[in-house]
Amino acid sequence: MRHLYLLRFGTAGVSALLLCTAVQAQQAPGAGQDDLAAQLESLKAQLAEQRHLLEALRTSMHEQQRRIDVLQGSEPVDNSRLARQRGTGLRAAYLSLADLQDAGSAPETLPPSTPQPVGQAPSRPIRPPEVAPLFEQPGVLTPKGTYVLEPSMQFGYSSSNRVALVGYTIIPALLIGLIDVREVKRNTLTAALAVRTGLTNRLEVEARVPYVYRSDATVSRELFTGTASERVFDTSGRALGDIEVAARYQLNDGGADKAYYVAGLRFKSRTGRDPFQVVTDCTQRCVGENATGTGLPLDLPTGSGFYSLQPSLTWLFPSDPAVLFGSISYLHSFKRTDVSRLVLDGVREPLGTIEPGKIFGVNFGIGLALNEKASLSLGYDHSSVGRTRQNGVTVPGSVRTQLGTLLMGFSYRLSKDRSLNVSVGAGLTRDTPDVSISVRLPMTF
């Protein structure tokens, strides 16, 4: 307020000085009335200009004092502004500072020496900060009119040295047959291309096309030979995988201390190589007393062989500086009738009706922004696979399988439209792949 007193004193001083000058002009000998009037008009114009300048300075000082009060905490901050900034990470601090600079800008009538804000404030975020993606569902939805092209590469390795029933694959953790397996080493490499776009700000659709390469090495004993010697059976397969399409919808607005809920629906086709189409190493039959051969496929399938539908519900909860997230899902695979297995010499072995087990899934985790470009995520994914049924009866040896994976992800923004996402998974149960590595490169257009 000291500056305001100085302004008032300066205004009174200028006015007094101008009045004294006018009086002296009137008392000056020989001064004409026209000259006196001209001097008075000039003094009045100078006085008006000085008052205009002082008013501009007074306005500027009032604004400066208001900004100082806000920074010192003497003036309450708008709660709506705090609600918008909470839970949006470090970037919100920069946006808040930019807002403060914009609010404190001086009027255009200030002298050129008055400080002005420099640069352009970044645009306000319209969605929560992205975290390193760990699961198939992305953390946030794609804005309307935006396209995201995401090439990815995933590698998985699993090793099992226990007795299991094998024959043909329904899902990566469930094998059916009559061969005594001592050790299996499996390598899977999947290259995929995903495209998604936002139809509205709350609805996005996605399509994913994978290409799968698999290589298995099985150490086993010859079936029904009574020998203790073991042999290695190598097989591989490469082909198009199962194409998937998905849609996701944001159910609510969310906000500070409010979770975001996203409902999703994913449909998986059977475009990959069918497990019932590959040739199985059986001379005549793979079941019964006359079984001969290993019972293993000579070429590995690249698809599940079943149409599947998976609804899910994902939630995100911003809690500055972290973001909590998780989802629940249910995978239903439609049964197939009149299924037969292809053995050597083109012979078909009828299997009847096959119905894969239902899969219940849950995952959760936490994402933490390290800076403007990097973020780190930790999570856990668990799936419970039900029993497979054949001709309405549970397949002998088929049990409920639990798959648990501990995941860690890292994301780095390479540019405005590109980012690199890397995730590593470690299997916690015996049926889960020992290790999985995924690399994604989403590009926004």
Residue pairs with C-beta under 8 A, 6 or more apart in sequence:
1 65
3 61
4 58
4 61
4 62
7 54
7 57
7 58
7 61
10 54
11 50
11 51
11 54
14 47
14 50
15 47
18 43
18 46
18 47
21 39
21 43
22 39
22 40
22 43
25 31
25 36
25 39
25 40
26 36
52 109
53 111
56 107
56 109
56 110
56 111
57 110
59 106
59 107
60 106
60 107
60 110
60 114
63 104
63 106
64 104
66 75
66 104
67 100
67 103
67 104
69 75
70 77
70 100
81 96
81 99
82 256
83 255
83 256
84 124
84 255
84 256
85 92
85 93
85 95
85 96
85 256
86 92
86 256
86 257
86 318
86 320
87 128
87 255
87 256
87 257
87 318
87 319
87 320
87 323
88 95
88 125
88 128
88 129
88 318
88 320
89 129
89 320
89 321
89 323
89 369
90 321
90 369
90 371
90 372
91 122
91 125
91 129
91 372
92 125
92 320
94 122
95 121
95 122
95 124
95 125
98 121
98 122
99 121
101 117
101 121
102 117
102 121
104 117
105 116
105 117
106 114
106 115
106 116
126 143
126 201
127 140
127 141
127 143
128 139
128 140
128 254
128 260
128 316
128 318
128 323
129 318
129 323
129 369
129 375
130 139
130 140
130 375
130 411
130 419
131 139
131 323
131 325
131 367
131 368
131 369
131 375
131 377
131 409
131 411
132 367
132 375
132 376
132 377
132 409
132 410
132 411
132 421
132 422
132 423
133 139
133 377
133 409
133 411
133 421
133 423
133 440
134 363
134 365
134 377
134 379
134 381
134 407
134 408
134 409
134 423
135 327
135 363
135 379
135 381
135 407
136 266
137 248
137 262
137 264
137 312
137 314
137 327
138 196
138 248
139 316
139 323
139 325
139 367
140 316
141 198
141 201
141 202
141 203
141 204
141 248
141 250
141 262
142 148
142 196
142 197
142 198
142 204
143 198
143 201
144 198
144 199
144 200
144 201
145 197
145 198
146 197
146 198
146 444
146 445
147 195
147 196
147 197
147 444
147 445
148 194
148 195
148 196
148 197
148 442
148 443
148 444
148 445
149 193
149 194
149 195
149 442
149 443
149 445
150 193
150 194
150 195
150 196
150 440
150 441
150 442
150 443
151 191
151 192
151 193
151 194
151 440
151 441
152 191
152 192
152 193
152 194
152 438
152 439
152 440
152 441
153 189
153 190
153 191
153 192
153 438
153 439
154 188
154 189
154 190
154 192
154 436
154 437
154 438
154 439
155 187
155 188
155 189
155 190
155 436
155 437
155 438
156 186
156 187
156 188
156 189
156 190
156 433
156 435
156 436
156 437
157 185
157 186
157 187
157 188
157 433
157 434
157 435
157 436
158 184
158 185
158 186
158 427
158 432
158 433
158 434
159 183
159 184
159 185
159 186
159 434
160 181
160 183
160 184
160 430
161 182
161 183
162 430
163 180
163 181
163 182
164 175
164 181
164 184
165 175
165 176
165 177
165 178
165 179
165 396
165 397
166 175
166 176
166 177
166 179
166 181
166 184
166 218
166 295
166 296
167 175
167 176
167 177
167 178
167 179
167 280
167 286
167 295
167 296
167 341
168 175
168 176
168 177
168 275
168 276
168 278
168 280
168 297
168 301
168 341
169 175
169 275
169 297
169 300
169 301
169 304
170 176
170 275
170 304
170 305
170 306
170 354
170 356
170 388
171 304
171 356
171 359
171 385
172 188
172 433
173 385
173 401
173 403
173 431
173 432
174 356
174 357
174 385
174 388
174 398
174 401
176 388
176 395
176 397
176 398
177 286
177 295
177 296
178 223
178 286
178 287
178 291
178 295
179 220
179 223
179 294
179 295
179 296
180 220
180 221
180 223
181 218
181 219
181 220
182 219
182 220
182 221
182 230
183 218
183 219
183 220
184 216
184 217
184 218
184 219
185 216
185 217
186 214
186 215
186 216
186 433
187 214
187 215
187 216
188 212
188 213
188 214
188 215
188 433
189 212
189 213
189 214
190 210
190 211
190 212
190 213
190 241
191 210
191 211
192 208
192 209
192 210
192 211
192 241
193 208
193 209
194 206
194 207
194 208
194 209
195 206
195 207
195 208
196 204
196 205
196 206
196 207
197 204
197 205
198 204
199 205
201 250
202 249
202 250
203 247
203 248
203 249
203 250
204 247
204 248
205 245
205 246
205 247
205 248
206 245
206 246
206 247
206 248
207 243
207 244
207 245
207 246
208 243
208 244
208 245
208 246
209 240
209 241
209 243
210 240
210 241
210 242
210 243
210 244
210 272
211 238
211 239
211 240
211 241
212 237
212 238
212 239
212 240
212 241
212 272
212 302
212 303
213 236
213 237
213 238
214 236
214 237
214 238
214 300
214 302
215 234
215 235
215 236
215 300
216 234
216 235
216 236
216 300
217 232
217 233
217 234
218 232
218 233
218 234
218 235
218 294
218 296
219 230
219 231
219 232
219 233
220 230
220 231
220 233
220 294
221 227
221 228
221 229
221 230
221 231
222 229
222 231
222 294
223 291
223 292
223 293
223 294
223 295
224 291
233 281
233 294
233 296
235 296
235 297
235 298
235 299
235 300
236 299
236 300
237 273
237 278
237 297
237 299
237 300
237 301
237 302
238 302
239 272
239 273
239 302
240 271
240 272
240 273
240 302
241 271
241 272
241 302
241 303
242 268
242 269
242 270
242 271
242 272
242 303
242 304
243 268
243 269
243 271
244 266
244 267
244 268
244 269
245 266
245 267
246 264
246 265
246 266
246 267
247 264
247 265
248 262
248 263
248 264
248 265
248 314
249 262
249 263
249 264
250 260
250 261
250 262
251 261
251 262
251 263
252 258
252 259
252 260
252 261
254 260
254 261
254 316
254 318
256 318
257 319
259 315
259 316
259 317
260 315
260 316
260 317
261 313
261 314
261 315
262 313
262 314
262 315
262 316
263 311
263 312
263 313
263 314
264 311
264 312
264 313
264 314
264 327
264 329
265 309
265 310
265 311
265 312
266 309
266 310
266 311
266 312
267 307
267 308
267 309
267 310
268 304
268 307
268 308
268 309
268 310
269 307
270 303
270 304
270 305
270 306
270 307
271 303
272 301
272 302
272 303
272 304
272 305
273 299
273 301
273 302
273 303
274 301
274 303
274 305
275 297
275 301
275 303
275 304
275 305
276 305
276 339
276 340
276 341
276 342
276 351
277 301
277 342
278 297
278 298
278 299
278 300
278 301
278 342
279 297
279 298
279 299
279 342
279 343
279 344
280 286
280 293
280 295
280 296
280 297
280 298
280 341
280 342
280 343
280 344
281 293
281 294
281 295
281 296
281 297
281 298
281 344
282 291
282 292
282 293
282 294
282 295
282 343
282 344
282 349
283 292
283 293
283 343
283 344
284 290
284 291
284 292
284 343
284 347
285 291
285 292
285 343
285 349
286 293
286 295
286 341
286 343
286 349
287 349
293 343
293 344
304 333
304 356
305 336
306 333
306 334
306 335
306 336
306 354
306 356
307 333
307 334
308 331
308 332
308 333
308 334
309 331
309 332
309 334
310 329
310 330
310 331
310 332
311 329
311 330
312 327
312 328
312 329
312 330
312 361
313 327
313 328
313 329
314 325
314 326
314 327
315 325
315 326
315 327
316 323
316 324
316 325
317 323
317 324
317 325
321 368
321 369
322 366
322 367
322 368
323 366
323 367
323 368
324 364
324 365
324 366
324 367
325 364
325 365
325 366
325 367
325 379
326 362
326 363
326 364
326 365
327 361
327 362
327 363
327 364
328 360
328 361
328 362
329 360
329 361
329 362
330 358
330 359
330 360
330 361
331 358
331 359
331 360
331 361
332 358
333 355
333 356
333 357
333 358
333 359
335 353
335 354
335 355
335 356
335 389
336 353
336 354
337 352
337 353
338 350
338 352
338 353
339 350
339 351
339 352
339 353
339 354
340 348
340 349
340 350
340 351
341 348
341 349
341 351
342 348
342 349
343 349
351 390
352 390
352 391
353 390
353 391
353 392
354 388
354 389
354 390
355 388
355 389
355 390
356 388
357 385
357 386
357 387
357 388
357 389
357 398
357 400
358 386
359 383
359 384
359 385
359 386
360 383
360 384
361 381
361 382
361 383
361 384
362 381
362 382
363 379
363 380
363 381
363 382
364 379
364 380
365 377
365 378
365 379
365 380
365 407
366 377
366 378
366 379
367 375
367 376
367 377
368 375
368 376
368 377
369 375
370 376
372 413
373 412
373 413
374 410
374 411
374 412
374 413
375 410
375 411
376 408
376 409
376 410
376 411
377 407
377 408
377 409
377 410
377 411
377 423
378 407
378 408
378 409
379 406
379 407
379 408
379 409
380 404
380 405
380 406
380 407
381 404
381 405
381 407
381 425
382 402
382 403
382 404
382 405
383 402
383 403
384 400
384 401
384 402
384 403
385 400
385 401
385 402
385 403
386 400
387 394
387 395
387 398
387 399
387 400
388 394
388 395
388 398
389 395
401 431
402 429
402 431
403 427
403 429
403 431
403 432
404 427
404 428
404 429
404 432
405 425
405 426
405 427
405 428
405 432
405 433
405 436
406 425
406 426
406 428
407 423
407 424
407 425
407 426
408 423
408 424
408 425
409 421
409 422
409 423
409 424
410 421
410 422
410 423
411 419
411 420
411 421
411 422
412 419
412 420
413 419
414 420
417 443
417 444
417 445
418 441
418 442
418 443
418 444
419 441
419 442
420 439
420 440
420 441
421 438
421 439
421 440
421 441
421 442
422 437
422 438
422 439
422 440
423 437
423 438
424 435
424 436
424 437
424 438
425 433
425 435
425 436
425 437
425 438
426 434
426 435
427 433
427 434
427 435
427 436
